[in-house]
Amino acid sequence: MNPVTAEAPRMKTIREYVEARTLPLEDLKGALQLAMRLEFSTIPPYLCAQWSVKRDPDRAEGVVHEIVSQEMSHFALAGNLLTAIGGRPSIGRADFVPAYPLYELPGGIPQELPVDLKPLRKAQLAVFMQIETPEFPPIGFLEEQAPATIGAFYDTIIASFQTLNPEIDPAAHAVELPSWHRIGTVADAIETINRIKSEGEGTQDSPDQPSGEERGSFAHYYLFKELWLQKRLVKVGGRWSFSGAHIDLPDVYDFRPSPAEPNPSAEFNRTFSQLLCDLETCWTSGAPPNVAAMFQLQILGRDLIKRGIRPEFRWDDGTS
């Protein structure tokens, strides 16, 4: 590993970006780096929930797997957007890694329920719904009463692309993803941001009425709410209703932080840190993703959880 040891510049908050309305190019790059942090911060909690599943009568693990896969895609798409405008993602470093529990998401989004690494139970589903809540109610207000939400943050990024019309490098290093095409124009960039919004955070749906017409178009909030209510979301009289078939939540492995020495999460942490460094090289030198390391991280994480140990997701470059 070749971690960057220099102190990173101060990251602006989502409120600051939204207040600016449109951003100069360097701030647009900073906003996309923040988007990477924001999307990444959800991945360890979702993975721990997925890995905790034991007996799963109604395939809840598949729902969480779908969501975490999309979050990984959103993280990669934000990186692709950043390189397309001449930026350089910085993720292979200790200060990129969140320290759980989180009482606010990256960018200063406060969380009433702390975001932690826990099994897939109803209490954790409530945390996940909180993370993915669309633009109701507003997370915060600006002086002119405009909401400083994650959705507003992505709208600011869209407005900045439209106003700046930055030069796009279609040959920039990027992480290749299924059903994705290279970003070659500003229109491609805006389409990419809208994909992140519609699949995850930022939609303007009501708590009970997603905007999509089909189940496959549900944003993450509604998928988690189905599990939390233990009821399928179905169309009744032309409107969506959480009144469908009952959902049995899975049996899960319980796990907690381990005080044991040597640290049972040491190999997991080193693999995790190496994976971040390897991912950074995808954007800096065009290296392919280290798929083997991704599978190895999953094997190590599941093994820890089955032993009742919480995977730490801590930075460990092997020098400490």
C-alpha angles and dihedrals in degrees: 000000000000103000121188109243100183115106112262118237117259111280114229118232126249088247091057092050093047092047089056090057093197124031135216114240097266091049090048088055089049091050092053091049087052089049088056090052092046095050093043094052091069096052102076094049092047092047093050090051091049094047091050094066116114115160109020114182096170100034098249089156089063090056092051091044090054091050096046090048089055091047089053088050092049090051090051093045091054088053091049090051090051095052091044089065095043100269129131121224113230110202106126095087139089096247092059092063115089119232108226135252094054119200091184132023119240110287094039103286104155119224120206090197111050114244107234142156106267142140122278100271132136092265090056091046088057088055091049092050088051091053093049099039109139121223095307119124104011112251091218140344133236121219090268090051095252112144117250093213131149087254091055089049092056090045088055090053090050092049090049092053089049094048100039097038087200122203109266121212106210090189095055116130109269142170108251113230135184114268091009130119128200119275104248103151141028087254089058090051092051091047089053093051091048089053090055091049097046096047097043134000129003107045118136097226124135119249090263106025117066114196095231121096096212134050091242090064097057115128118233095263092064094046091053092044091056089057093043093051090036089225131111117242107239138169113260118177092343094309133094118252134179089229103104131108120330117260120214111213115227128256108251141199113249117225140176139183111284123226091193122129127251089041108253089208094055096101091043091052093048091049090047093050093046089050091056091050091049092049091052090057089058087069099034101044107008096252115162118252115273096242093171090059090051091055091044091054090052092050092049093045095050091047092053092049093049087055091052094253123131114231105237104210089207128152113259117164093174094253099098 
